[in-house]
Amino acid sequence: MGPREDRSILRDGERVLLLDPKERRYLITLRAGASFHTHVGIVSHDDLIGIPEGSTALGSTGRKFVVVRPTLSDAVLKMPRGAQVIYPKDLGAILIEADIAPGARVLEAGVGSGALSMALLRAGADVVGYELREDFAERAASNVEAMVGPGASYRVDLRDVYEGIDEQGLDRILLDLPEPWRVLPHAELAMRPGGILCAYLPSINQTSQLRAAMERSGFGMASTIEVLHRTWHIEARSVRPDHRMVGHTGFLTTARLLVPHDDEAPPVGAGPSEQPRWSPGPNGTDRLDVSDGPGDAEGVDGPNG
Ligand code: SAH
């Protein structure tokens, strides 16, 4: 057997995903001699150990079960959870919005069931988690180990992030807790300039409170998104969006820690006669000073707009 097939072979102790004929999904851990009971039949683990993932196994009643290794998304949706997890669609967006890369030094709070931790670790980050509840911290650690393995660069401390952050020079801070604005003053001290803070919040009023707090903080370049993810039904002539979708999960807000500068002082290199490019408009709103030239006025109302 070539190395390609070899990587597919399922082994004792591994987690696998079983799909029954109705595509219901079951996450199980293979144990020699054990059996998995569903209401459509019993599957013997010994029939799965040693075969390649992607195979079809027969249950006791002759039903067919497809067996594959779970993806991160399968694991997040099927793993034991105490706290609500971040959905896979949002995990993907967080990795890009927060620009998670191998070796990034990340603080995550709260850790909950560890879904976000798994995504961060799989992307190569070094993760320290702060979590209030011991039972959640333990569950996160075991979920992470099952998905990422025992060697992950991962530690969870039992503590309240609202009270402060001990780490220094962090590249990223990821927050999934109710009052992320209370973390901003600590984040400013714990992060390096240019670092990215990303907060996940279920409601828009929390999000606007965070954005208002960011306005008064050292964070800038703020942005807020939500991710809409719609699956499609594709079968013969019936090709259309599925009737059901996850309508709402949360809003993602990111901002970057900027180096403070004094608004009153002239910009570096500016002569005494130079005016700031932005000046208050006639009705008190900030308008672009178009005297700089047409190239700078793109997308902004001109004098007649
Ligand atoms: N992102 C996680 C889910 C987090 S649920 C996942 O994907 O699995 C929110 C978690 O924040 C809960 O576990 C809660 O105990 C924790 N939490 C709430 N406030 C906190 C605080 N001030 N400091 C640390 N953890 C906190």
Residues whose N, C-alpha, C, O or C-beta is under 5 A from the ligand:
A	BS01	SAH	A83 Q84 V85 I86 A109 G110 V111 G112 S113 G114 A115 L116 Y130 E131 L132 R133 F136 R159 D160 V161 Y162 D176 L177
